[in-house]
Amino acid sequence: MALPVAPRRIAMISVHGCPMDQLGSREVGGMQVYVREAARALGRLGIDVDVFTRKTSPHLARVVSMDERARVIHLDAGPPRRTEKNHVVQYLPAFIENLDRFATREGTRYDIVHSHYWLSGWVGDRLADLWGVPHVTTFHTLGRIKNRANTADGHWSGALETDRRNEIERRVARRSRAIVVSTGHEREALTDFFGGRREAIHVIAPGADLSLFAPRPRDEARAEFGIAGEAIAFAGRIDPIKGIDLLLETLALLRARPSLRLYLAGGTPGSAMPDDADEAHLRDLARELRIDDRVVWLGAQTQDRLAALFSAADCVVVPSRHESFGLVALEAMACGAVVIASRVGGLPAIVRDGESGILVPWRTAEAFATHVSAVLDDPAYATALRRGAIAAAAGFSWDQTARGLCNLYNTLVGSAIACGGG
């Protein structure tokens, strides 16, 4: 009888999110970081990973190397431009056809299909049937959870996710061989929404690049952003679920601190007019609250610049309506930042209230303002939280994530080959 063979080539599907895209735009965030870093870390374990994504510009190369064993393949599927995710559905059959054609032309056989997000889940489900291999899926966020979060408090909430998305997620959850989630909270949510199959849901935490996200000399970091007074930082996509409106209201309540500024990384720089309706709404809100002169719109930032910003800020606020995990919070903690976050979703799995950061149970501007003031007014308290944050973040790495994924892949193909130590 043939011995089981460990998976040696993974097809990762990330239809609407290229892992090489600039972070901070409307559709580019933690999921792209996850796909990129997990692929690279799996490569370090000797597994070849091809990440398939939709070509969004005619100038993109077909194949781009991310690392020795990890590459991105841009596939033709619809016009080569950025397209709203709900419109991408019509191009998914072409995506599958061109992906299968690429694999055939290269003579490549994939051992596992691992999809990311609901669009990719639709693709992964069909590819797994076509190739006769296991399908692993990671939703990153569920439409039903996002809808519930965005309609919970009567604030700016944006468009609701479609019934089509919810139905696709239900089908993918039912048919996938395995579902990877980031926290126990996410596993419970999946079980509640779709029922049963708890044994198919595997908790594997994401990581942080601890060589990049590490404390930097504070004076140098502050000088990089021209910070002279007190500073709050935010980093993330400009999306209603991120709760940026609440953060602006929080800043408005802190008028008694004239030197306090909010440094907002994501979206469009302050020198440019935003073409996104949600971002334009936030600019209008800042003017209505009379704090537009206290908000620094940095625009999308590189990971290196984010690490500097996290080191420079007095606190990093994560006021999200929901987070499946909260990668920005983890990266900020690794830099020694005081993270003040909503007690929602997976954030309590990262932030221990009063030890490695602050969790705010009530999503009100008054509650966030109280905690921001407490950090700014008590340097000893802030220092203790910074130390706790660094220690907590040290327990998360992408190599650890990759080992968890590799062990899962091995189980699915019947291999008992170890995935590395640690």
N, C-alpha and C positions, 0 to 999 in steps of 0.2 A: 504494500500500500504506500502511495506517495506521501512523503512528509508534508505537513502544512507549510506554506510559504508566506512570509510576512508581506503585507502590502508594500509595494515599491513605487507605485505611481498613483497619485490622487488627482482627480479632476475636480477642482474647486469652481463653483459657479457663483459669480457675483454680477448678474446681468446689468444692473443699473448703477453699480458703484465700482469704478476702477480703483484698485488699491494704490495706484500711483497719482491719483488726483490730489489737488491742493485742498487741504483740510479747511473747514470753516464755511464753505458755501452751503447753500440750502440743502443739497442732497449728499454732501460729503462730510462724514463724521466718524464716530467710533467704529462703525462696522468696517469701514475701509481700513482703519488701523488694525483691527482684529484680523482681517483677511491677509493683509500684507505681513504682519508679524508672525502669525501662526504659520503661514506658508514658509517663511524664512526659517523659523524654528524647526519645523518638520524637516526641512532640508538639512539642517544640522544633525538630524538623526538618521540621515541617509535615505530619506524618502523624497522622490521627485514630485513636485507639485506644479501643475499647470492651472493658472487662474484664468478662467474665461469670462470676458466682460464685453459689453456692447461697444462698438466703435462710435465715439461721439464727436470725432473731428476727422476730416480727410487727411490731416497731417500726422496722425498717429501711426507709428510703425505697427506692423501686424504682430510681431513678437518682440517683447521687451524683457530683458533679464532683470530680475530683482536680486538674485543671489545665484550661487553656483548651481543649486538644484531647484530654484523657484523662478518661474517666469510668468508673464502676463501675455495672454493672447487676445487681441482685439478682433472681434468678429463683426462682419457686416450683418446688420439686422435693422432695416429701416434706414432713414436718412442719417448721415454721419454728423449729427448735432445733438445737443442735449435736449431731451424730451421729457415732459412730465411723466412720472412713473406710471400713472394709470393709462397713458397712451402707449406705453411700451408693450403692453399685453399683446397688441395686434402683431408685433414683430417677433414674438417668442417662437412660433413655428420655424421661421427663417433662421433664428438663432440656433435652434436644435439642428436643423439641416446643415448649417455651415460648421457647427462644432463637430458633428459626426463626420463630415467630409474632411475636416482638418485631421482628425484622429486617423482616418483611413489613409489619407495621403502620407501621413508621417509613419504609418505602420505601428501606431501606439495602442496598447491595450491598458485601460485604466482598471485598477482593482476596486476602487471606491469612488462614488460620486458624493461630494459634500457641498450642499447648496447653502447659500446665505441670503436670507430675506425671502418674502413670499413669491416674488417674481421668479427668483432662482429656484425656489421649491417646485414650482410648476414644471420648470425645465428639468430639474434633477429627477423628478418622479418619472418622467417619460424616458429620459436617458437610461435610467436604471433598468427599466423594462427592455429598452432597445438592446442594451449591452449585456443584460443578465448579471448585474453586479449590485451590491447593496447601496442603498441611498441613505446618507446621513444628512440631516437638515439642522440648521440653526436659524431661528426666526429673527433673533435680535430684538424685535418688538412685534407685538400682535395688534392687528387692527382693532379688535374689540377692546383691548386694554387702552390703546391710544384714544379711542373715541370716548371711553369712560373718563379718562384723565382730562381730556380737553373740554368736557362739558360739566365738570364737577363743581366749579366754583364761580361760574358766571362771568369770568374774565374773558379777555381776548382768546379765542380758541381755534380759529382757522377752520378749514374744511374738514368734514368728517371722512373717515376712511369708508370705502365702498363695500356694498354687500358682496361684490365679486371677490374682493380681496379676502373677506372673511370666509367665504366658501372655499376658496383655494387653500387658505391656511387650514381649514378643517380637513380637507381631503389629504393634504400633505401630511398633517399630523397623524392621520389614520393609516396612511400607507407606508410611511418611512420606516426603515429598519431600526433607525435610532434617531433620537432628537437630542441635541446638545443644548443645554441651558447654562447660564452663568451662575445662578444662585438657586437655593432651595425655594425661595419665594417664587421664582419664575416657574419652577417645576410644579408648585402647587397651583399656580394660575393656569398652566396648561392642562393640568388634570381636571380642574374645575370647569374650564371652558369646553374641553373636548371629551372628557370622561375616559376612565380606564387607561390602559397602556402605560401605567406608571413605571413598569419595569423597562420600558423602552426609552425613558427619559433619563439622561445622564448629566449630572452637574459637573462641569469642568470650568473653573474660573479663568477668565482672561488674565493677562499679565500686564506689566509695564516694562519698557526698555529702561532698566535701572542704570545702564551706563550713560544714558542721555538724560533721563529725568532723575536728577540728583541735585542736592543743594548747591547753589553757586554763591560766590561772594555778594552779599546783599547790596552793597554800595555800587558795585559794578553793574549789577542787574538793573538797579533803579536808574542809573545813568543811561543805560541803553534805551530806556523808554522816556527819559526826561522827567522822571518822577521826583518831585520836590517835597510833597506833603504826604498825607495819608492816602492809601490806595486800596481800592477793592478791585479784584479782577474777575472776569467771567470769560470762559472760552467754550465755544460750541457752535452748532448750526443755528441759523436764524429760523427757528421753528416755534410755533406756539407752545409745543409740549415742553420746551426748555424754560418757560416761565420768566422770560426777560422782562416782560411788562411788570411783574411783581418786583423785580430787582430795581427797575426805574422808580417805582413807587417807594421802595425802601430808601433809595438815595434821597428822594424828596423829603422824607421824614428826618433826614440827618442834616438839615440846613444849618444847625448850630455848629457844624464842623466845617468851616469855610475852606479848609485846605483839602478836604476829601474829594477824590476823583474816582470815577468808575472807568476802568480800562477794559474795553469790550473787544475781545478777539473773535472774529468771525464776520462773515458777510462782506460788506463794502467799506473801504476806508472812508473816513469823514470827509475827505477832499472830493469824493465822487458822489454823484446822485445814485441812490439805489434803484435798481429796476425790479426789485422784488416787492410785492405789495405788503407783505408782512414786515419787511425791514422798513419800508416807508412809513408804515403805521407806528413803528417804534420811534422813529425820528420825530414824528408828529407828537407822540405822547411825551417825549422828553421836552419838547417845546411847550406843550400844554402845562406840564408840571414845573416849568421854568428852571429846568436843570440841564438844558442842552449845552450850557457852557461848562458843565461839570462831567460830561460824558466824553470820553476819548474813544472814537470809533476807529479801532486799529485795522479792521479788515482781516481777511484770512491770514494766518501766520504759519510759518514753518514749525515743525516740532522743536527745533532748536530754540526758536524765539519764544515758543510757549514755555519751555523749561526756564528761560530767563524771566519771563513774566511771572510765573508761579513763585520764583525765588524772590522777586522784587516786591510782590504785593503783601500788604498787611493781612489780608485774608482773600480766599478764593470762594466765591459764593456759587452754589449749585442749586438754584431755586426751582428745579424741574417739577412738572406735574407728574411725571413718571420717568423712571430709568430702569431698564432691565438689569443693568449693572452700574454704570457710572464711571466709565474709563477716565474721563477728565478728572474726577475726584481722586482716583488712584494716582494718576500721574502728578497731580498737584501735591498730594501727600508725599510722594517720593521725593519731591523737591523741598520738602520741609514747610509747606504752606499750611496755614490754618484753614481748613475747609469747613464752611458753614453750609449744610445741605438740607434739603427737604427730607423728612423721614418717609420716603416713598420707595416702592419697588425694591430693587436690589441694593440701594445705597447703604442700608444698615449692615450689609455683609462686608462692607469696606470700612465704613466710619463707625467707630465706637464712641458713642456720645460721652463727652467729657474726658476722654482718654486720647483719642487720635483725631479728634475733630468735634464738630457740633452738629447734632441732628435737630431740626426744627419740626415739631409735631404738627404745628398749625401753620398752614401756608398763608400767612398774612404779612403785609409789609411791616406792621408793628412788631411782630415776633422776630422777623429777620433784623430789623433795625436795632432791637434790644441786644441781640447777640453780637452784631457787628460792633456796637458801642462797647460791650463788655470786653471784647478782644482788644480794641483800640485803647481802652482805658486801663488795662491791666497787663503790662508787659510780661510779668512772671507767668500769668495764666497762658498767655500766647506762647511763651517759650516752652512751657510744659506740653501744650498741644502739638507744637512743632516736633518736639522730640518723639512724642507718641506716634505722630503721623509717619515719620521716617521709619520707625521700628515696625509699624503695621504694614507699610508698603513693601518692606523687604521680603515679606512672605509671598509676594506675587511676582512671577516672572513668566516670560513667553516660553522659555524652555520647559517650565513645569506644565504649562498649558499644552505644549506639543506632546509631552510624554503621556498626558491624559488622553489626548486625541489618538495617539499611536496605539495605546493599549486598547482603546475602543475599536479602532480599525482592525487590530489583530483578532479581537474577539469575533468580529463579523466575518472574517475570512477563515476562521478556525485555526489561527496560528498561536503558538505559545511562546514565540520568540520575544525576548525582553526588549523594551524600548529605551534602554539607557537607565542609568542610576539616578539617585537623588530623589 
